[in-house]
Amino acid sequence: MSSQYSPGRSTSTSGTGSVERQARDLANAAQDKISDTVEQAQAIAQDQYDKLAASIRRNPLQAAGIAAGVGFVLALLARR
C-alpha cells in the first residue's frame, strides 16, 4: 500500500502546487490589505490626536473641567 496518505508527502504533485500557490497568494493579498488598513487607522488616529491636542491648547480650562468631570463620574461608578 504505497499510495496511502502521508502528512509529509503530497499524493498529487500537479494540482497541489497550484493550490498551495493560490493559498499563498490569497494570504499575501490579505496581509497587504490588513497592513494598508492598519496604516490608514494609524494615520486617522494620529490626526485625531493632533486635533485634540490643539483643542486642549486653545481651551485649557475647559479641557481641565471636562477631565475633572469624567474623573468624578468614573470614581462614582468605581465605588459601586
Backbone torsions as a table, in degrees:
resi	resn	phi	psi	omega
1	MET	NA	72.7	-178.4
2	SER	-85.8	-5.0	-178.1
3	SER	-96.1	11.4	178.7
4	GLN	-70.2	153.0	-179.9
5	TYR	-74.0	134.5	175.1
6	SER	-124.4	130.0	-176.1
7	PRO	-55.5	-29.3	-178.4
8	GLY	-86.6	-9.6	-175.2
9	ARG	-121.7	150.3	176.9
10	SER	-93.3	138.3	179.4
11	THR	-83.3	-22.7	178.7
12	SER	-135.6	120.9	-175.6
13	THR	-88.4	-22.1	-175.1
14	SER	-77.7	-44.1	-176.4
15	GLY	-87.4	-26.5	-175.0
16	THR	-66.5	-41.9	-179.9
17	GLY	-61.8	-39.0	179.4
18	SER	-66.8	-43.4	179.6
19	VAL	-65.8	-43.2	179.0
20	GLU	-62.7	-41.8	179.9
21	ARG	-64.5	-43.1	178.4
22	GLN	-63.3	-42.2	179.2
23	ALA	-63.9	-41.6	178.6
24	ARG	-64.7	-41.7	178.3
25	ASP	-63.1	-42.9	177.9
26	LEU	-64.6	-41.1	178.6
27	ALA	-64.1	-41.7	178.4
28	ASN	-65.6	-40.4	178.4
29	ALA	-64.4	-41.4	178.2
30	ALA	-64.5	-41.3	179.1
31	GLN	-64.0	-40.9	177.8
32	ASP	-63.5	-42.7	179.8
33	LYS	-63.4	-43.2	179.0
34	ILE	-64.2	-42.1	178.7
35	SER	-61.6	-43.1	178.1
36	ASP	-62.5	-42.4	-179.4
37	THR	-64.9	-41.5	178.6
38	VAL	-64.2	-41.8	178.3
39	GLU	-62.5	-42.1	178.0
40	GLN	-64.1	-42.4	179.6
41	ALA	-63.7	-40.5	178.4
42	GLN	-64.6	-40.1	179.5
43	ALA	-65.9	-41.7	178.5
44	ILE	-65.4	-43.6	179.8
45	ALA	-62.7	-41.4	178.8
46	GLN	-64.5	-40.8	178.8
47	ASP	-62.7	-45.2	179.1
48	GLN	-65.2	-38.5	177.0
49	TYR	-62.0	-44.3	179.0
50	ASP	-62.3	-41.3	177.8
51	LYS	-63.8	-42.4	179.0
52	LEU	-63.7	-44.0	179.5
53	ALA	-62.1	-41.0	178.4
54	ALA	-65.4	-39.9	178.9
55	SER	-64.6	-40.1	178.1
56	ILE	-65.5	-39.4	178.3
57	ARG	-65.5	-35.5	179.9
58	ARG	-73.2	-36.8	-175.2
59	ASN	-131.2	70.4	-175.3
60	PRO	-66.2	-36.5	-179.6
61	LEU	-68.1	-40.8	177.5
62	GLN	-62.9	-42.9	179.8
63	ALA	-63.4	-41.3	178.7
64	ALA	-64.9	-40.1	178.3
65	GLY	-64.3	-42.5	178.4
66	ILE	-64.2	-43.2	179.8
67	ALA	-63.0	-41.2	178.6
68	ALA	-64.4	-42.8	178.8
69	GLY	-62.3	-44.1	178.6
70	VAL	-64.5	-41.6	177.5
71	GLY	-61.7	-40.8	178.4
72	PHE	-62.5	-46.0	-179.8
73	VAL	-63.7	-43.1	178.8
74	LEU	-63.7	-38.3	177.9
75	ALA	-63.9	-41.1	177.6
76	LEU	-63.0	-43.2	179.3
77	LEU	-66.8	-34.3	-178.3
78	ALA	-71.1	-25.8	-178.4
79	ARG	-74.9	-18.4	-176.6
80	ARG	-80.3	NA	NA
